[in-house]
């Protein structure tokens, strides 16, 4: 009689255990990330930062988009052809691109799991740095002689000029975020006479 009792206890323990949901991990490395959707099912994208979502006008009526607490909630009410969404960091202006497409769910098909987007190997933030993970940082900090390597940062005028040029001429997905700097509109009557006194600069 002991074995049936043990089997029943095991089944009860499994039934009482909370169901765990798998989370698909996507690594952002400046390549658009594919996030498929099912019509009538909500899919959550965890990004752990406050973002603004850019939705093309053609799919706005078929796709419900909500953003709160570092997560984006996507729900398609009708099939959607492959479409690109832009997630823009509200603090730095950095962009993450999502390629979505919604199809009707098939009978007996399991629901889509949530997605978590993590940062991949990005470009160096400062001139002279090497792109890499946190494990490589101590090795970069010491040179071959064992002394502390000097860190060469990009001069501020160069960083500002590059940021302005990228915003004017480069595609938005290639613009490198510059902490503390964002694009704003200037008043047309702004006095710039003291900025460059020898040149006729106007806003």
N, C-alpha and C positions, 0 to 999 in steps of 0.2 A: 504493500500500500504506500510505501514511502515514495516510490518513483512517480506515480500519478500526482501526488501532492506537490512534489518538487517541480514537475512540469507545469502544473497550474500556477504555482507561485512565480515561475519564470515568465509565463505569459502575462500575468498581472503586472509584473514589473516592467515588461516591455510596453504594455498598453498605457501604463501610468507615466512613462517617461515622456517629457515634452518633445514634440517634433522639432527637429533642427532643420533649418533651411540652408541649403548650400548657396554660396555667393560666388558668382563668376568674377574672376579678377582680370581686368584689362589694363595693360600698361601703356600709358600715353608717351609716345616717342615721336611726336609731330606727324604721325600718320593717322588718318581718320579711323575711328573705331567703329566696328559694325555692331549695332544693337538691334537685333530683330524684335518685332512686336507681334502679338496676336490680337486680333480684333476682339474688343470687349474685355481684355485682360490688362490690368495695370502692371507696369514694370517699373521698378525703382532703380535709379542710378545713384549710388553713393559717391560723392566726390569730395566731401569733407571741406568744403569752402563755399562761401556765398557766391552764387553765379547768376548771371542774367542769361536767359535762353532766347536765342534768335530763331524764330520759326518762319519759314517761307510762307507767303500769303496764300499760296495754293493749297496748303494742307492745314491751315489754321482752323477750319471748321470741322475737320475730321480727326484732329489730334488735340487732346486735352493735355496741357502742360502746366505743372505746378512745381514751384521751387521753394523749399523751406528747410532750414537747419542743415545745410550742406547736402541735401538730397534733392533729386529731380524725379518727379512722378509723371510717367508717360502712359497715356491710355488712348488707343485708337478706337474710334467708333465705326470706321469703315476701312476697307483695304486701302493701303497707301503705297504708292510706287516708291522706289528707292529715292530717298530725300536726305539732304544734309542739314543738320542742326548745328548751331554755334553756341557753345557754352563759354561765356566771358566772365572771368574772375572780376568781381565787383571792386576788389581792392587794387589789383595790379594791372587789370586789363588783358591778362593772358587769355588766349583762346584755346579751347579744346573742341575738336570736330567729331560729331557723331553721324554715322550713316545709318538711317533707320529705314525699315520697310515693314509694313503690317500686312499679314495674311490671315484669312479665317482659320480658326483652330480646327484641327481634325478630331474626329471622335476618339475618345480614350487617350488623347495626347495630354501629357503632363504640362502643367503651367510653367512658364518661363521663370527662371530664378533671378533674384536681384543681381545687379552688376555693381562692382566697386572699381573705380578708376584710381590708379596709383601712378605716381610720377616715374617715368623711366629715366634712362641716362640722358640728361639734358646737356645743352651746350654750356661751356664755361661762363660763369657770371662775370669774371674779371680776366683781363688780359694776362696771359702767362699761366693761368690755371689749366688743369687738365680735366676733361669730363670723366666722371667715374663715380663709383659708389662710396659709401662711408668707410668701407674697409680699406680703401686705397688712400684715404686722407692722411694717416700717419706716415705712410711711405712717401707721399708727396712733400710732407712738411720737412723732411730731413733729406739733405743732399748726400752725395756719395761719401763725403768726408765726415758725416755724422753731425754736422752743424745745422742750425736752423736755416732753412731757405727763406730768402726775402720774398715777400708777396708783392707782385707788381700789379697794381690796380689800374684800370682804365682811367685816364684823366677825366675830370668832370666835363670840361668843354667838349671833349671827344665823344663821351657818352651821350651828352645832350644833343649834339649835332647828329649823331648816328640815329638816335631815337626819333628826332624830327624828320630826318630823311626817310627812314623806314615808314613812318606814318603817312608821309606824303606820296611816296612812290612804290613801296613794296606791298605785296598782298598781305592782308591782315593776319593770315596764319603764320607769317614769317616774322612778324614784329616781336622783338625781344622785350619783355616787360622791364621797366626801370622803376624800382621801388621809390615811391614818393613823387613820381612824375606822371602826369596824365595830360591828355589833350583837352584844352578848353577853348571856347570861343572868346575872341577879344572884341571889346567895344571899338567901333570905328572912330570914335573921338578920343581914343587913348593917346596921351602925350608920350611919345617915345624920343623926345628931343635930347634927354639926358643919357639915353642908352648909347647912341653913337652921334655925338655932337657934330662931327665933321661930315656926316653923310645925311642926305634927306630921307630919313626913314619914317614911314607912316604906317599906321595899322590898317 
